[in-house]
Amino acid sequence: MPPTLLYLSKTFRRMEEATESPAQLPDLSVIDLDGSHGQDEATEEELESGTESKENQPVSAEEEQSSQYSHPVYKELSILNGRINKLNVAQLKSRLREHKLSTSGRIDVLRRRLKAHLRAQKLKEQDEEDKLTIQRNLYYDYYLVIDFEATCDDRQNQATYRHEIIEFPAQLVSTKKARVVDEFHSHVRPVVNPKLTTFCTNLTGITQDMVNFAPSFPEVLEKFNVWLEGHKLNTPQARMTVLTDGPWDMGRFLHQQCRISQVPYPSWGKKWINIRKSFSNFYNTKRMCLKDMLTHVGMGFQGQPHCGLDDSRNIARVAIRLLMDGANMRVNEKIVKNHGSFNPGERVVRNVSCHEFEGMKKKLLIANETDTSTPPDESNQGNESDSDCDESNGSDNEPLWPDTGDKNEFPDLINAGSIKRT
């Protein structure tokens, strides 16, 4: 047995024999990091002899990769995580308050939060903070949170209905500061169906007067691009990605609108983060609607549902909570354009697999290698990432808007009887 595994095996066996109750656990805010764990002499000899026997042997790729995390602090963190898993809700909240952290959310959220904080704290104390680059800004400096509202009609076939964007909101989230730093918002005048249905107004809160005197989509898109340029984010080198609540905003609303308005599909919308996937992967939950995601982390919806501006603000709140809890969100969806005849019901959204993202990440790092302010990404090994459990195979297995499988998200659409439940 390799020395490290032998050491961990004996350590965990001693922990099990101790059978500590949660109330007897040591203070998690004080960890012995000097490497002394009461090893017996035999263990030390085994470790020493094991090291000598491999001293002149070539190092394999696996061993070289694991050596990046051979610092004793990682062994301490492994034991620490096991102890955190034994804490109940009251104990977790007590520990979080000691570290001045939020105590909102369910027990799995509280555990994630405490682990991420203590990990950051201990690695910093041991001068291992370079391994912490994943905490907030490894992949991107900004998330562009977008949630369009579009025309809709409960009397039409939703699979072939030509949706037009009537509200264009965006929140610019700084991953370094973990907060919204700017906001864009405009209503849009529809041209194919210029008169809003009563159903659309009741659902979105957007009235006819709001869109009658609003600019057209090409005008709003130009204003938005100018807004991006003001933040120096409308370039291929910008470390920014779009973040949406599902695939519909980019894959249906924006895609259809660009075809209707005969404008090029914007480069910034070709790949994005579907926060439902990231949230599900990071917190190990089922896919949730926006309201359920907020509830899961101990927050409530603020504003009016299906108001684009309010929705984008609430999605940004979820993204910020993920950042603060240590999530490393990556692009997980992309659009595949069809240059043939226009079909409103065509599927253009595909998954971005972990393997595909690795190639994207390398290109992003090469483009920004002259930026000394951005720490390099050497490895994603051993880090908390929302992509760790994502086994996407590139298939499109998620419905486009509206997600009729989510009865809580669109009850009025489903109850209208115009859409079949999935």
KOLKOL-863127 format. One record per residue: residue in one letter; x, y negated, z of N, C-alpha, C in turn. Coordinates in steps of 0.2 Angstrom, whole numbers, plus 5000, padded with zeros to 4 digits. Each point is the difference from the previous one (the first is absolute). Example, Ala and Ser with C-alpha at 12.3 -4.5 7.8 and 13.67 -1.06 7.14 Angstrom:
// KOLKOL-863127
a506650285039499649945000500449945000 s499849954996500449945001499649955003 
***
This chain:
// KOLKOL-863127
m500450065000499649945000500449945000 p499949954996500449945000500049965007 p500549975001500149975007499449955002 t499849964995499549955001499450045002 l499850054996499450035001500050045007 l500650035001500150035007499949965006 y500349944999499949955005499249985001 l499749984994499349985001499650065003 s500150064997499650065003500150015007 k500649995003500050015007499749945004 t500149944997499749945003499250005001 f499750024994499350015000499850065005 r500450055000499850055005500049985007 r500549965002500049975007499449965001 m499849964995499549955000499350055002 e499950054996499450045001500050035007 e500650035002500150035007499849955005 a500249934999499849955005499349995001 t499650014995499349995000499849945003 e500349944998499849945003499349984998 s499649975005499449974999500049934997 p499549974997500149944997500249955005 a499750015006500149955006500750005002 q500450064999500750005003500549994994 l499849984995500549984994500449945002 p500650004998500549955002499849934996 d500249955003499949934997500250004993 l499649994995500250014993500449944998 s500049945003500349944998500750015002 v500250055004500750015002500350074998 i500450004995500250064997500850015001 d500250065003500750015000500350014993 l500449964998500350014993500750015000 d500350035006500750015000500250074997 g499550044998500150074998500050055005 s500049995006500050055005499350025002 h499950064999499350035001500050065004 g500650015005500050065004500250064996 q500449994995500350064996500450045005 d499950074999500450045004500750014996 e500550035003500650014997500050044994 a499650065000500050044994499749964994 t499549965001499849964994500549964998 e500449965004500549964998500650044996 e500150065002500550044997499850024993 e499350025000499750024993500049954995 l499949945003500049944995500749984998 e500550015004500649984999500350054995 s499950075001500350054996499649994993 g499449995000499649994994500349944995 t500249955004500349944996500750024997 e500450045004500650024998500050054994 s499550045000500050054995499849974993 k499649945000499849974994500449944998 e500649995004500449944999500350004993 n500250054997500350004994499650024994 q499350015002499650034994499749944997 p499950004993499649954997499449985002 v499849945000499349985003499550004994 s499550035001499450014995499649945000 a499649994995499649944999499549995006 e499750065002499650005005500349975007 e500650035001500349985006500249935000 e500249974994500249934999499449965002 q499550024997499449965001499750005007 s500150065004499850005007500549975004 s500649994998500549975004499849925001 q499649974995499949935001499549995006 y499750065003499649995005500350045006 s500650015001500350045005500249975006 h499849935000500149965006499650035006 p500350015006499650035006499349965001 v500049944998499349975001499450034997 y500250034994499450034997499850075003 k500450035004499850065004499649975006 e500249945003499649975005499349994998 l500049974994499349984997499650064999 s500350054997499650064999499750025007 i500350015005499850025007499449945002 l500249944999499649955002499350004996 n500050024994499450004996499550065003 g500450065002499650055003499749985007 r500349965003499749985007499449954999 i500149964995499549954998499350044998 n500150054996499550044998499650035006 k500350015006499650025006499649955004 l500149944998499749945004499350004998 n499649985005499349994998499849934998 v499449984999499949934997500249955006 a499850015006500249955005500749995001 q500450055000500750005000500349974994 l499850014994500249974994499949925001 k499449985002499949935000500449975005 s500150035006500549975005500749994997 r500250054996500749994997500049954995 l499549994996500049954995499949935003 r499750005005499949935004500749985003 e500450055002500749995003500449974994 h499950024994500449974995499749954996 k499449975003499649954997499850014993 l499750064999499850034994499250005000 s499750004994499350015000499750075003 t499550005003499750065003499450024996 s499849974995499450014996500150064995 g499550044999500150064996499950075003 r499950054996499950075003500750025002 i500050065004500650035003500550014995 d499950034994500550014995500349934998 v499649954999500349934999500549985005 l499850015006500449985006500650035000 r500050074999500650045000500549974995 r499749994994500549984994500349935002 r499649965003500249935002500650005005 l499950045005500550015005500650034998 k500050054996500650044997500449954995 a499649964996500449964995500349945004 h499749985006500349945003500650035004 l500050055003500650035004500550024996 r499850034994500550024995500449944998 a499749944998500349944998500549985006 q499750005006500449975006500650045001 k500050075000500550045001500650004995 l499850004994500449994994500449945000 k499749945002500349945000500550005006 e499850035006500550005005500650044998 q500050054996500550044998500449984994 d499849944998500349974993499850044994 e499550035001499750044994499449974996 e500049935001499449974997500050004993 d500650014997500050014992499550054998 k499950055004499550054998499349985001 l499949945002499349985002499749964994 t500450004994499849964995499350014997 i499750065002499450034997499449965004 q500249975006499449985005499549964996 r500349954997499549954997500149984993 n500750004998500149964993500550054996 l499950065000500550044996499850004993 y499450014998499850004993499849934997 y499649965004499849944998500049945005 d500149944998500049945004499349985001 y499650014995499349975000499550064998 y499450005003499450034998499549954997 l499850014994499549964997499350035001 v499649995005499450035001499449974996 i499750044996499549984995499450045001 d499449965000499450045000499549964996 f499950024994499549974995499350015002 e499549954998499350025000499849994993 a499650044998499850004992499250015000 t499849984994499350014998499850075001 c499350015002499850075001499249994999 d499750064998499350004999499850075002 d499550015005499850065002499550044995 r499849964994499650034995500450034994 q500749995001500450024994500450065002 n500250044995500550065001500649975002 q500250015006500749985003500650024996 a499950064997500650034996500249964994 t499549974997500149964994499949935000 y499849975006499849935001500749965000 r500049954996500549954999500149955006 h500450025005500149965006500449944998 e499849945002500449944999500249975007 i500649985001500349975006499649945002 i499749995005499749935002500349975006 e500550045004500349975005500750035000 f500549955001500750024999500449985006 p500150045006500349985006500750045001 a500549975003500650035001500349985007 q500350045003500449995006500750024999 l500449955002500850014999500250025007 v500250065001500250035006500850005000 s500449975005500750015000500150065005 t500450054997500150065004500549995005 k500549944999500549995005499649965006 k499549964999499749965005499450045003 a499750054996499450045002499449955001 r499949964995499549955000499849974993 v499449985000499849964993500449935000 v500349994994500449945000499649954995 d499650034996499649954995499450044997 e499549964997499450034998499849974994 f499750044995499849984994499250024999 h499649954997499350025000499749954994 s499650044996499649964995499450054998 h499449974999499550034997500150004992 v499750044996500150014993499350004997 r500049974994499350004996500050064995 p499550045001499950064996499749974993 v500250044995499849984993499550054997 v500150075001499650054997499450005003 n500050005007499350005004500049935004 p499949954997500149935004499549995006 k499450044999499549995006500150065005 l500249985006500150055005499350035002 t500050075001499450035002499949995008 t499450005002499850005007500450055004 f500150064998500450055003500749985001 c500349974995500749975000500149955006 t499549955000500049955004499950025008 n499650055000499850025007500650045003 l500450044995500550045002500749965002 t500149954995500649965001500049945003 g499449975001499949935002500149954996 i500250014993500249954995499449984997 t499849945000499449974996500249984993 q499449994997500149974993500449944999 d499849955005500449945000500750005001 m500250055003500750015002500450024993 v499750044996500350024994499949954994 n499449975000499949964994500549954998 f500349975005500549944999500750035002 a500150065000500650035002500450014993 p500750005001500450014993499950074998 s500250004993500050074997500650045003 f499950074998500650045003500649984997 p500149994994500749984998500349945003 e499649955002500249945004500250025007 v499650045003500150025007500750045000 l500150054995500650045000500649964999 e499949944996500649964999500149965006 k499549985004500149975006500450045005 f499850065000500350055005500750024998 n500250004994500750014998500449945002 v499749944999500449945003500150005007 w499550035004500050015007500650045002 l500050064996500550055001500749974999 e500149964994500649974999500249955005 g499549975003500249955006500450045006 h499850065000500350045005500650044997 k500249994994500550034997499950085000 l499450024998499850075000499850024994 n500049964995499750024993500650024995 t500550045003500650024996500150085002 p500350034995500150075001500450025006 q500449955002500550015006499649995006 a499449985000499749985007499850065004 r500250005006499950065004499349995003 m499550014996499349995001499650064997 t499450025003499650054997499349985002 v499550024996499349995001499850065005 l499549985005499750045005499350004999 t499650054999499350005000499750055004 d499349995001499650055004499750054995 g500450054997499850044995500249994993 p499850044995500349994993499649954996 w499449985002499549974996500249934998 d500349965004500249934998500450004994 m500650045000500449994994499850054995 g499750065001499950054995499349994997 r499649965003499349994996499949934999 f500049965006499849934999500549964996 l500650005002500549964996500150034993 h500050074999500150034994499449984995 q499450005002499549994996500049924999 q500149965005500049934999500549984994 c500650025000500549994996499850024993 r499750054999499750034993499449954998 i499649985005499549964998500249934998 s500549975004500249934998500650004995 q500250064998500550014995500749965002 v500250025006500649975003500450065002 p500749995000500450065001500050025008 y500050065001499950035007500749975003 p499949975006500649975003500550055003 s500649995000500550055002500050015007 w499849955004500050015007499450055002 g499550024996499550045002500150084997 k500650014997500050074997500150055006 k500349995005500250055006499849965006 w499750045005499849975006499950055006 i499949975006499950055006499350005001 n499750065000499350025002500150015008 i499749955004500150005007499750065003 r499450024997499750065003500450065000 k500450014995500550064999500649995006 s500249945000500649985005499750015007 f499449985001499850005007499950075002 s499750044995499850075002500750045001 n500549994996500650035001500449985006 f500049945001500449985006499750025007 y499349995000499750025007499750075000 n500150044994499850075000499350005001 t499649964996499350005000499750024994 k499350014999499750004994499949934997 r499950004993499949944997499449965003 m500149935001499549965004499949944996 c499449975001499849944997500349955004 l499949934998500449955003499749995007 k499450015002499749995006500350055005 d500050064997500350065005500749995001 m500449984995500749995001500149955006 l499649945000500049955005499950035007 t499450045000499850035006500550055003 h500450034996500550055002500649975003 v500149944998500649975003499849955006 g499350005001499849965006499849934998 m499849994994499849934997499350004997 g499749955000499349994997500049964993 f499550014996500049964994499849935001 q500449964997499949925001499749974994 g499449975000499749974994499450054997 q499949994994499550034996500250064996 p499850065001500350054995499849994993 h500450024995499949994993500149924998 c500249965005500249934998500850014998 g500249994994500750014998500549975005 l499949945002500449965004500150045007 d499450015003500050045007500350074999 d499850034995500350074999500850005000 s500249954996500850004999500349985006 r499749965004500349985007500050065004 n499450045000500050065005500550054997 i500150014994500550054997500749985002 a500149935000500649985002500250015008 r499450005004500150015007500250085001 v499750044996500250075000500750014998 a500249974995500750004997500549985005 i499949955004500449975005500050055006 r499550035002500050045005500450064998 l500050034994500450054998500749985000 l500249944998500749985000500250005008 m499649975004500349995007500050075004 d499650054997500150075003500550044997 g500449974995500650034997499950044994 a499449984996499950044994500449974994 n500250044996500449984994499650024994 m499649954998499550014994500450004994 r499850044995500350004994499450004994 v500249984994499650014995499750074999 n499450014999499750075000499550014994 e499949944996499550014995500349954994 k499850024994500249964994499450004995 i500049954995499650004995500350034993 v499650044997500250024993499549984995 k500349954996499549964996499950044994 n499450004997499850034994499949954995 h500450004995499949954995499550014994 g499650055001499550024995499449955001 s499450034998499449965001499849995007 f499749955002499849985006499450045003 n500250045006499550045003499949985007 p499549975002500049985007500050055005 g499950064998500050065005500750045000 e500449984996500750034999500450005007 r500350065001500450005006500749984998 v500349955004500649984998500550005006 v499850035006500450005006500350075001 r500750005001500350065002500449995006 n500250065004500449995006500749994998 v500449975004500750005000500350045005 s500350064998500350055004500649975004 c500250045005500649985004500650004995 h500050054996500650014996500049944995 e499549984997499949944995500249945004 f499849995006500249945004500750005001 e500350055001500850005002500349974994 g499850014994500349974994499849935000 m499449985001499849935001500449965005 k500250035006500349975005500749984998 k500450054996500649994998500149944996 k499550004995500049944995499949935004 l499650005005499949945004500649985004 l500450055003500649995003500549974996 i500150034994500549984995499949934998 a499349984999499849934998500249955005 n500050025007500149965005500750015004 e500450044996500750015004500449945001 t499949954997500349945001499849965006 d499450025002499749965006500250035006 t500549965003500350035006499649995006 s499449975000499649995006499650065001 t499950044994499650065001500450065001 p499950045006500450065001499950054995 p500550044999500050054995499650065003 d499750044995499650065002500450064998 e500350035006500550054998499650075000 s499550005004499650075001499349985003 n499650054999499350005003500050055005 q500650045001500050065004499949985008 g499550035003499949995007499649945002 n499849974995499649935002499350015000 e499649965003499350005000499749974993 s499750044996499849974994499350034998 d499649954997499350034999500050054994 s500650004996500150054995500250075002 d500250015006500350065002499550064999 c499449995001499550064999499649994994 d500249964995499749994994500250054995 e499650054998500250044995499649994993 s500049944998499649984994500350044994 n499650034996500250034994499949964994 g499849945000499949964994499350004998 s499650045003499350014997499649945003 d499449994996499649955002499450035003 n500050015007499550035003499549965004 e500149934999499649965004499549964996 p499449995002499549974996500149924999 l499849974995500149934999499449975003 w500049935000499449965003499450024997 p499450005004500050015007500250075003 d500350005005500150075003499450025004 t499650044996499350025002500150055005 g500650035001500150055006500049975006 d500149935001500149975006499349965001 k499550045004499449975001500049945004 n500549995005500049955004500349934997 e500450014994500349954997499549964995 f499650044996499549984996499350035001 p499749995006499350035001499549974995 d500149934999499449974996500050034993 l500650014997500150034993499750075000 i500250045005499750075000499350005001 n499749965005499350005001499649974995 a500349964995499649984995499850054995 g500350065000499850054996500350004993 s500449954998500350004994500650044999 i500350025006500650034999500050075004 k500250054996500050075003500650005006 r499850045005500550015005500550054998 t500649995002500650054998500050055005 
***
